[in-house]
Amino acid sequence: MRVVIVGGKLQGLEAAYLAKKAGWEVVLVDKNEWVPAAELCEQFYRVDVTKNAWTPFLKDIDLIIPALENLEALDSLVRSAHNAHIPLLFDSKAYRISSSKISSNEMFARTGVPRPIPWPECGFPVILKPSGASGSEGVRLVKSSLEFKNLLDKGLTDWVIEEYLEGPSYSLEVIGYGGVYKVLHITELHMDEIYDCKRVIGSAILSDELRNEFEQIGMNLARTLKLNGIMDIETILHKGKLKVLEIDARLPSQTPIAVFHSTGVNMLKVLGEAFVHKVPWTEFKINEKFGVIFEHIHVTDDSLEICGEHIMADAGPLHLYPDFFGADEAISNYIPGKTDWVATLIIKGKNLQAAWKQREVVIQSIKNAWGIRHYYDRDPNYAEQADRIYASGS
């Protein structure tokens, strides 16, 4: 199958990686050339898809995969796909709801989805989120009424304001096609100090009861949206209760790769084949096969830091390396002799504890190779996270 991925940043990197694992031929299109996914494809073209001149690139294409969040570009892809009679792996109606935190929170309220208490019904501290941003972009923690008043005086429009919750975060993808829905594998997210995901645990540490609850939330949301594509749901476990933080009806980054290595299920392949053949997938079970650690690092000549995913976005074209200092794979801009580089490490073990132990071996191997003196993981919950992994019994 020959696919075109539109957008070469982190979503495009995810799509290109999974498309290659599916055995597909990948054509990548982006209006910029210095993008992370530029080297993970057979062909790359610098093209602005909002211009009519891009349609010749659809020749002999079986599937269009959007990997960007620009509404003008997405609208152009919807028109182009329709005119060229090529399936587009995208649900524009679901995306317009999920891309506005205000709209998605209204849907949560109507359908009884558990979510953080909105301000002013909650006290301080509160979290402020731009309604139209995704992930950690623009998120702010406000600890006092005085700090909040100062922000209000500067003007806040289209912001979601809600209670600040503490606890482990989890992610779940749901796919839908032709009225058939499937929840996939729950992953655990570890955040850095600016609420950007620095590590995905491919085997979520969660009770069976809470897993079932999360999966039911996912199915109900997919049915409500009449999802025809993919949706990512992020929750937080606060005082024993799951609360939905946000949904995104588009291909996410990080978690699909972690799910692929943990279960062997390539969600892009499953959904892409449904769109191309116009037939939903045959029902299948998801079994955890490996414990997986998916983690971002930044290495300089004397330091190694665990960082949020944002460090990968501006690192230029990335390459896929097998057996990288003991990691099963790494996606990195590393080349021999380079003294400042980043990498996403993919580390597997027979269970989660084994993967975590191997992760420690990998980190130490990199530190030894570079003579690194300084190691940073700017997260006060790091020790607690490690303890939970060792105590998980998975």
C-alpha positions, 0 to 999 in steps of 0.5 A: 500500500502506498500512503501519503502522510501530510505533516512531518512533525511529531504526529508525522513521525509517529505515522511514518514509523507505524506505516513503515512497520506495516510494510507500506510505502510512505510519501511524506509532504510538509511545507517545511523540509527540516522536520523530524519525519523527513528521513523516515520515508521513501519520498519527501516533498516540500509542499503546501497542501493549502495550494492546489498545486499539491494534488499531483502528489496524490497519483497512485496513492491509496490513503491520505494520513493527516498528521497536523492540526492546522485547520486550513490544511485539514480542510484542504485535505478533506476537499482534496481527498473527496475530489481525488476519491482517496480515503482520508484517515480523519474524522473532521466532525469529531476533530472539531469537537475535540480540538476545542476543550470548551466544546469537548467539556460541554460534551462531557457534561452532557454525557456524564463523563467524569472530568475535573471540577470547573472554576469557580466551583473549585478552589485553588490551585487551578489549571488554565488551558488554552481551549484550542491547544493540544497536549501541554501547550500553554498549560499553566498552574495557578496557585492563588487568587492573587495570581489568578486576578493578575492573569484575569486583568491581562485578559483571558479568552477561550481558556478552560479553567478547572481544578488542579489534580494530582495523580498518575496519568493514563492514555487510551486510543479508540478507533472507529469505522462504519459504526464499529469501535475498538478500545486499544491498550492503556498506557501510563504517561509521565510528565516533566515540569511543564506537563509535557510527556517525557515517558510512556509506560507501555503497560499501564499500572492500573487495576482491572476495575479501573481499566474496565471503567476507562475502556467503557468511557472510551467506548461511550465517547466513540459512540457519542461522536460516531467516531470514524477514525482515531481518538486519544483520551487522557485521564488522571487518577485522583484519589482513586477516581478517573477524571478525563482531562482531554480528548483528541480525535487525531493520530497522537504521538508517542502512545501508538508506538508504545502500544505497538511494542507492548502488544504487537497491534499496529493501530494505524495499520488496522484503521488504515486497512479499514479505510482503504478496503471500506470494511471494519476490522475482524474482532481481535484481542489485545494481549500484552506481550512485553513491558515497554519504556518509551522515553525522551533524552537530551545528551550534551557533552557532560549531561543527560536529561530526561525531557518532555517530547518537545525536545524532539520537535525541533531536532531536525530530521531523525533516524531510526537506530536498532540496538542503541546502547542496549535500547531495542530501538531509538529515534534520534538525531545522533551521529558519531562525534555529535556532542549535543543530541536527542533521542527517543528510547524504546526499551522492551522487557519480558515484563515492566520491571525487566524493561525498567531494569534494562532502561537503567542499563541503557542510561548508564551505558550512555553516561559511561560512553560520554563520561557524563557527570550530570543526570537530570530527571526534573520530576518530583514523582520520579522515585514514586514512579519507579517504586510503582513499577517495581511493585506492579507485579506485571 
